[in-house]
């Protein structure tokens, strides 16, 4: 029921405002990785199937909890995810660009491996 409510609400917003995309920025996880993967994955799948969206990207960043959530999503729904957009802004201000690229490379390797 909750998933249907999200699909119905987002479909209504997209159609009402003539949007060509949405960004669900979900960063503070209250659920286990499998629940997150199922909720977001089914949302993407349903919106694509009903042709409300045609493209889906995910945007993980270098945080252990975030990585666990997005790896679970990638493992189960990689066939409907079109693009992975790593979030560089999610680093501490004293972090170096080189360190950021190192983490980005690690993240892509993690997702690619799964």
C-alpha positions as CSV (number, residue, x, y, z in Angstrom):
1,X,0.0,0.0,0.0
2,X,2.8,2.4,0.9
3,X,4.5,1.7,-2.4
4,X,1.3,2.3,-4.4
5,X,0.8,5.6,-2.5
6,X,4.3,6.7,-3.6
7,X,3.7,5.7,-7.2
8,X,0.3,7.4,-7.3
9,X,1.6,10.6,-5.6
10,X,4.7,10.9,-7.8
11,X,2.7,10.1,-11.0
12,X,0.3,12.9,-10.1
13,X,3.0,15.4,-9.4
14,X,4.9,14.6,-12.6
15,X,1.8,14.9,-14.7
16,X,0.4,18.0,-13.0
17,X,3.6,20.0,-13.4
18,X,4.7,18.5,-16.7
19,X,8.0,17.3,-15.2
20,X,10.5,15.3,-17.2
21,X,12.1,13.8,-14.2
22,X,12.2,13.6,-10.4
23,X,15.0,13.3,-7.9
24,X,14.4,11.2,-4.8
25,X,17.2,12.2,-2.4
26,X,16.9,9.6,0.3
27,X,19.9,9.8,2.6
28,X,18.9,9.0,6.2
29,X,18.0,5.3,6.1
30,X,15.6,3.9,8.6
31,X,15.3,0.6,6.9
32,X,17.5,-2.4,6.3
33,X,19.2,-2.5,2.8
34,X,16.8,-5.1,1.4
35,X,13.7,-3.0,2.4
36,X,15.3,0.1,0.8
37,X,16.2,-1.8,-2.3
38,X,12.6,-3.2,-2.6
39,X,10.9,0.1,-2.1
40,X,13.1,2.2,-4.4
41,X,13.4,-0.6,-7.0
42,X,9.7,-1.2,-7.2
43,X,9.1,2.5,-7.4
44,X,11.5,2.8,-10.4
45,X,10.1,-0.3,-12.0
46,X,6.5,0.8,-11.7
47,X,7.1,4.3,-12.9
48,X,9.1,3.0,-15.9
49,X,6.5,0.4,-16.7
50,X,3.7,2.9,-16.7
51,X,5.9,5.2,-18.9
52,X,5.9,8.0,-16.3
53,X,9.7,8.0,-16.4
54,X,12.0,6.6,-19.1
55,X,15.3,6.9,-17.3
56,X,16.5,6.1,-13.8
57,X,19.8,7.0,-12.1
58,X,21.0,6.5,-8.6
59,X,23.4,8.7,-6.7
60,X,25.3,6.9,-3.9
61,X,28.2,8.5,-2.1
62,X,31.1,7.3,0.0
63,X,29.4,6.4,3.3
64,X,29.4,2.9,4.6
65,X,25.6,2.9,5.3
66,X,24.7,4.5,2.0
67,X,26.9,2.0,0.1
68,X,25.1,-0.9,1.8
69,X,21.8,0.4,0.8
70,X,22.7,1.2,-2.8
71,X,24.6,-2.1,-3.3
72,X,21.4,-4.0,-2.3
73,X,19.4,-1.8,-4.7
74,X,22.0,-2.4,-7.5
75,X,22.1,-6.2,-6.9
76,X,18.4,-6.6,-7.3
77,X,17.5,-3.9,-9.8
78,X,20.5,-3.1,-11.9
79,X,18.6,-4.1,-15.0
80,X,16.3,-1.0,-14.7
81,X,18.9,1.5,-13.4
82,X,20.3,3.4,-16.4
83,X,23.1,5.5,-14.7
84,X,25.1,5.8,-11.5
85,X,25.9,9.4,-10.6
86,X,28.4,9.5,-7.7
87,X,27.9,12.6,-5.4
88,X,31.3,14.3,-4.9
89,X,29.8,17.0,-2.7
90,X,29.3,14.6,0.2
91,X,32.9,14.8,1.4
92,X,34.2,16.8,4.4
93,X,35.6,20.2,3.5
94,X,39.1,19.2,4.4
95,X,39.0,16.2,2.2
96,X,41.2,16.4,-0.9
97,X,40.1,16.1,-4.5
98,X,42.5,13.1,-4.9
99,X,40.9,11.4,-2.0
100,X,37.4,12.1,-3.5
101,X,38.4,10.5,-6.8
102,X,39.9,7.5,-4.9
103,X,36.5,7.0,-3.1
104,X,34.6,7.5,-6.4
105,X,36.6,4.9,-8.1
106,X,36.1,2.5,-5.2
107,X,32.4,3.1,-5.2
108,X,32.1,2.4,-9.0
109,X,34.2,-0.8,-8.5
110,X,31.8,-1.9,-5.7
111,X,28.8,-1.3,-7.8
112,X,30.3,-2.8,-10.9
113,X,31.3,-5.9,-9.0
114,X,27.8,-6.5,-7.8
